[in-house]
Amino acid sequence: KMVHNGIEYGMMAAYGEGFSILKASPYGQALDPAAVAHLWNRGSVVRSWLLELAEEAFRKDPGLESIQGYVEDSGEGRWTVQQAIDTGVPAPVIAASLFQRFRSRLGDSFGDKVLAALRNEFGGHAVLKAGEEKRADTAGAGDVRPATPQNTTKVP
Protein backbone atom coordinates (compact mmCIF):
# COMPACT_ATOMS: atom_id res chain seq x y z
CA LYS A 1 0.00 0.00 0.00
CA MET A 2 2.84 2.38 0.86
CA VAL A 3 4.55 2.04 -2.53
CA HIS A 4 1.16 2.13 -4.29
CA ASN A 5 0.44 5.49 -2.68
CA GLY A 6 3.92 6.77 -3.53
CA ILE A 7 3.24 6.01 -7.20
CA GLU A 8 -0.13 7.72 -6.86
CA TYR A 9 1.63 10.86 -5.53
CA GLY A 10 3.68 11.04 -8.74
CA MET A 11 0.71 10.44 -11.03
CA MET A 12 -1.41 13.12 -9.40
CA ALA A 13 1.46 15.62 -9.47
CA ALA A 14 1.92 14.97 -13.21
CA TYR A 15 -1.78 15.55 -13.89
CA GLY A 16 -1.63 18.79 -11.89
CA GLU A 17 1.35 19.98 -13.92
CA GLY A 18 -0.30 19.03 -17.20
CA PHE A 19 -3.50 20.90 -16.45
CA SER A 20 -1.43 23.89 -15.30
CA ILE A 21 0.44 23.94 -18.62
CA LEU A 22 -2.84 23.78 -20.54
CA LYS A 23 -4.37 26.57 -18.45
CA ALA A 24 -1.31 28.82 -19.02
CA SER A 25 -1.29 28.18 -22.78
CA PRO A 26 -2.70 30.67 -25.32
CA TYR A 27 -5.74 28.37 -25.57
CA GLY A 28 -6.12 27.83 -21.84
CA GLN A 29 -9.10 30.09 -21.28
CA ALA A 30 -11.01 28.39 -24.12
CA LEU A 31 -10.31 24.84 -22.93
CA ASP A 32 -12.83 22.96 -20.82
CA PRO A 33 -10.71 21.02 -18.31
CA ALA A 34 -13.52 18.51 -17.66
CA ALA A 35 -13.70 17.77 -21.40
CA VAL A 36 -9.91 17.42 -21.57
CA ALA A 37 -9.92 14.97 -18.63
CA HIS A 38 -12.73 13.03 -20.32
CA LEU A 39 -10.88 12.93 -23.65
CA TRP A 40 -7.59 11.85 -22.07
CA ASN A 41 -9.39 9.09 -20.22
CA ARG A 42 -10.97 7.71 -23.40
CA GLY A 43 -8.14 6.35 -25.50
CA SER A 44 -5.02 8.09 -24.23
CA VAL A 45 -1.96 6.41 -22.79
CA VAL A 46 -2.42 8.49 -19.60
CA ARG A 47 -5.97 7.28 -18.93
CA SER A 48 -6.81 6.31 -15.35
CA TRP A 49 -9.46 6.44 -12.68
CA LEU A 50 -7.76 9.62 -11.47
CA LEU A 51 -8.82 11.34 -14.71
CA GLU A 52 -12.42 10.32 -14.05
CA LEU A 53 -12.08 12.03 -10.70
CA ALA A 54 -10.46 15.08 -12.29
CA GLU A 55 -13.38 15.30 -14.71
CA GLU A 56 -15.83 15.17 -11.78
CA ALA A 57 -13.92 17.86 -9.88
CA PHE A 58 -13.78 20.13 -12.95
CA ARG A 59 -17.50 19.66 -13.63
CA LYS A 60 -18.22 20.83 -10.07
CA ASP A 61 -15.80 23.79 -10.25
CA PRO A 62 -14.12 24.30 -13.69
CA GLY A 63 -11.47 26.73 -12.41
CA LEU A 64 -11.22 25.13 -8.97
CA GLU A 65 -11.90 28.61 -7.64
CA SER A 66 -13.58 27.35 -4.46
CA ILE A 67 -10.53 25.51 -3.11
CA GLN A 68 -6.94 26.33 -2.29
CA GLY A 69 -3.98 24.43 -3.69
CA TYR A 70 -2.92 23.38 -0.18
CA VAL A 71 -2.18 19.64 -0.28
CA GLU A 72 -1.70 17.43 2.78
CA ASP A 73 0.26 14.22 2.81
CA SER A 74 -1.02 11.23 4.75
CA GLY A 75 2.41 9.74 5.40
CA GLU A 76 2.70 7.03 2.75
CA GLY A 77 4.75 9.20 0.39
CA ARG A 78 7.18 10.01 3.19
CA TRP A 79 7.47 6.35 4.11
CA THR A 80 8.02 5.37 0.47
CA VAL A 81 10.78 7.95 0.06
CA GLN A 82 12.35 6.87 3.37
CA GLN A 83 12.28 3.22 2.23
CA ALA A 84 13.90 4.23 -1.06
CA ILE A 85 16.62 6.08 0.86
CA ASP A 86 17.14 3.19 3.28
CA THR A 87 17.46 0.66 0.44
CA GLY A 88 19.42 2.89 -1.95
CA VAL A 89 16.72 2.82 -4.63
CA PRO A 90 16.39 6.05 -6.65
CA ALA A 91 12.82 7.39 -6.57
CA PRO A 92 13.10 10.95 -7.92
CA VAL A 93 9.51 11.26 -9.16
CA ILE A 94 7.95 10.08 -5.91
CA ALA A 95 10.33 12.27 -3.87
CA ALA A 96 9.62 15.32 -6.04
CA SER A 97 5.86 14.78 -5.76
CA LEU A 98 6.16 14.60 -1.96
CA PHE A 99 8.19 17.82 -1.94
CA GLN A 100 5.56 19.42 -4.20
CA ARG A 101 3.01 18.78 -1.48
CA PHE A 102 5.27 20.53 1.02
CA ARG A 103 5.65 23.45 -1.41
CA SER A 104 1.88 23.64 -1.87
CA ARG A 105 1.63 24.77 1.73
CA LEU A 106 3.60 27.92 0.91
CA GLY A 107 1.39 29.32 -1.87
CA ASP A 108 -1.49 28.67 -4.21
CA SER A 109 -1.25 27.34 -7.76
CA PHE A 110 -3.70 25.77 -10.19
CA GLY A 111 -1.69 22.52 -10.27
CA ASP A 112 -1.94 22.25 -6.50
CA LYS A 113 -5.68 22.89 -6.73
CA VAL A 114 -5.95 19.98 -9.21
CA LEU A 115 -4.03 17.77 -6.77
CA ALA A 116 -6.18 18.84 -3.79
CA ALA A 117 -9.37 18.25 -5.81
CA LEU A 118 -8.21 14.76 -6.87
CA ARG A 119 -7.47 13.76 -3.26
CA ASN A 120 -10.91 14.99 -2.26
CA GLU A 121 -12.64 13.11 -5.09
CA PHE A 122 -11.02 9.73 -4.50
CA GLY A 123 -10.67 9.60 -0.76
CA GLY A 124 -12.81 12.34 0.68
CA HIS A 125 -9.65 14.03 1.90
CA ALA A 126 -10.34 17.50 3.22
CA VAL A 127 -9.68 20.47 0.98
CA LEU A 128 -8.96 23.94 2.22
CA LYS A 129 -11.73 26.13 0.86
CA ALA A 130 -10.88 29.55 -0.52
CA GLY A 131 -10.43 31.92 2.40
CA GLU A 132 -9.93 29.21 5.06
CA GLU A 133 -6.76 29.06 7.12
CA LYS A 134 -4.93 25.86 8.00
CA ARG A 135 -3.80 25.20 11.55
CA ALA A 136 -0.04 24.70 11.80
CA ASP A 137 -0.41 21.66 14.08
CA THR A 138 -2.16 19.66 11.34
CA ALA A 139 0.17 20.45 8.43
CA GLY A 140 1.42 17.10 7.19
CA ALA A 141 1.56 13.58 8.55
CA GLY A 142 4.03 10.90 9.35
CA ASP A 143 7.22 10.98 11.31
CA VAL A 144 10.35 10.94 9.20
CA ARG A 145 13.50 9.96 11.04
CA PRO A 146 16.45 12.26 10.49
CA ALA A 147 19.41 10.56 8.84
CA THR A 148 21.87 9.49 11.53
CA PRO A 149 24.62 6.88 11.60
CA GLN A 150 22.30 4.68 13.70
CA ASN A 151 19.49 4.50 11.11
CA THR A 152 21.39 4.82 7.85
CA THR A 153 22.01 1.87 5.53
CA LYS A 154 25.61 1.52 4.40
CA VAL A 155 26.13 1.31 0.67
CA PRO A 156 28.67 -1.37 -0.37
C-alpha positions as CSV (number, residue, x, y, z in Angstrom):
1,K,0.0,0.0,0.0
2,M,2.8,2.4,0.9
3,V,4.6,2.0,-2.5
4,H,1.2,2.1,-4.3
5,N,0.4,5.5,-2.7
6,G,3.9,6.8,-3.5
7,I,3.2,6.0,-7.2
8,E,-0.1,7.7,-6.9
9,Y,1.6,10.9,-5.5
10,G,3.7,11.0,-8.7
11,M,0.7,10.4,-11.0
12,M,-1.4,13.1,-9.4
13,A,1.5,15.6,-9.5
14,A,1.9,15.0,-13.2
15,Y,-1.8,15.6,-13.9
16,G,-1.6,18.8,-11.9
17,E,1.4,20.0,-13.9
18,G,-0.3,19.0,-17.2
19,F,-3.5,20.9,-16.5
20,S,-1.4,23.9,-15.3
21,I,0.4,23.9,-18.6
22,L,-2.8,23.8,-20.5
23,K,-4.4,26.6,-18.5
24,A,-1.3,28.8,-19.0
25,S,-1.3,28.2,-22.8
26,P,-2.7,30.7,-25.3
27,Y,-5.7,28.4,-25.6
28,G,-6.1,27.8,-21.8
29,Q,-9.1,30.1,-21.3
30,A,-11.0,28.4,-24.1
31,L,-10.3,24.8,-22.9
32,D,-12.8,23.0,-20.8
33,P,-10.7,21.0,-18.3
34,A,-13.5,18.5,-17.7
35,A,-13.7,17.8,-21.4
36,V,-9.9,17.4,-21.6
37,A,-9.9,15.0,-18.6
38,H,-12.7,13.0,-20.3
39,L,-10.9,12.9,-23.6
40,W,-7.6,11.8,-22.1
41,N,-9.4,9.1,-20.2
42,R,-11.0,7.7,-23.4
43,G,-8.1,6.4,-25.5
44,S,-5.0,8.1,-24.2
45,V,-2.0,6.4,-22.8
46,V,-2.4,8.5,-19.6
47,R,-6.0,7.3,-18.9
48,S,-6.8,6.3,-15.4
49,W,-9.5,6.4,-12.7
50,L,-7.8,9.6,-11.5
51,L,-8.8,11.3,-14.7
52,E,-12.4,10.3,-14.1
53,L,-12.1,12.0,-10.7
54,A,-10.5,15.1,-12.3
55,E,-13.4,15.3,-14.7
56,E,-15.8,15.2,-11.8
57,A,-13.9,17.9,-9.9
58,F,-13.8,20.1,-13.0
59,R,-17.5,19.7,-13.6
60,K,-18.2,20.8,-10.1
61,D,-15.8,23.8,-10.3
62,P,-14.1,24.3,-13.7
63,G,-11.5,26.7,-12.4
64,L,-11.2,25.1,-9.0
65,E,-11.9,28.6,-7.6
66,S,-13.6,27.4,-4.5
67,I,-10.5,25.5,-3.1
68,Q,-6.9,26.3,-2.3
69,G,-4.0,24.4,-3.7
70,Y,-2.9,23.4,-0.2
71,V,-2.2,19.6,-0.3
72,E,-1.7,17.4,2.8
73,D,0.3,14.2,2.8
74,S,-1.0,11.2,4.8
75,G,2.4,9.7,5.4
76,E,2.7,7.0,2.7
77,G,4.7,9.2,0.4
78,R,7.2,10.0,3.2
79,W,7.5,6.3,4.1
80,T,8.0,5.4,0.5
81,V,10.8,8.0,0.1
82,Q,12.3,6.9,3.4
83,Q,12.3,3.2,2.2
84,A,13.9,4.2,-1.1
85,I,16.6,6.1,0.9
86,D,17.1,3.2,3.3
87,T,17.5,0.7,0.4
88,G,19.4,2.9,-1.9
89,V,16.7,2.8,-4.6
90,P,16.4,6.0,-6.7
91,A,12.8,7.4,-6.6
92,P,13.1,10.9,-7.9
93,V,9.5,11.3,-9.2
94,I,7.9,10.1,-5.9
95,A,10.3,12.3,-3.9
96,A,9.6,15.3,-6.0
97,S,5.9,14.8,-5.8
98,L,6.2,14.6,-2.0
99,F,8.2,17.8,-1.9
100,Q,5.6,19.4,-4.2
101,R,3.0,18.8,-1.5
102,F,5.3,20.5,1.0
103,R,5.6,23.4,-1.4
104,S,1.9,23.6,-1.9
105,R,1.6,24.8,1.7
106,L,3.6,27.9,0.9
107,G,1.4,29.3,-1.9
108,D,-1.5,28.7,-4.2
109,S,-1.2,27.3,-7.8
110,F,-3.7,25.8,-10.2
111,G,-1.7,22.5,-10.3
112,D,-1.9,22.3,-6.5
113,K,-5.7,22.9,-6.7
114,V,-6.0,20.0,-9.2
115,L,-4.0,17.8,-6.8
116,A,-6.2,18.8,-3.8
117,A,-9.4,18.2,-5.8
118,L,-8.2,14.8,-6.9
119,R,-7.5,13.8,-3.3
120,N,-10.9,15.0,-2.3
121,E,-12.6,13.1,-5.1
122,F,-11.0,9.7,-4.5
123,G,-10.7,9.6,-0.8
124,G,-12.8,12.3,0.7
125,H,-9.6,14.0,1.9
126,A,-10.3,17.5,3.2
127,V,-9.7,20.5,1.0
128,L,-9.0,23.9,2.2
129,K,-11.7,26.1,0.9
130,A,-10.9,29.5,-0.5
131,G,-10.4,31.9,2.4
132,E,-9.9,29.2,5.1
133,E,-6.8,29.1,7.1
134,K,-4.9,25.9,8.0
135,R,-3.8,25.2,11.5
136,A,0.0,24.7,11.8
137,D,-0.4,21.7,14.1
138,T,-2.2,19.7,11.3
139,A,0.2,20.4,8.4
140,G,1.4,17.1,7.2
141,A,1.6,13.6,8.5
142,G,4.0,10.9,9.4
143,D,7.2,11.0,11.3
144,V,10.3,10.9,9.2
145,R,13.5,10.0,11.0
146,P,16.5,12.3,10.5
147,A,19.4,10.6,8.8
148,T,21.9,9.5,11.5
149,P,24.6,6.9,11.6
150,Q,22.3,4.7,13.7
151,N,19.5,4.5,11.1
152,T,21.4,4.8,7.8
153,T,22.0,1.9,5.5
154,K,25.6,1.5,4.4
155,V,26.1,1.3,0.7
156,P,28.7,-1.4,-0.4
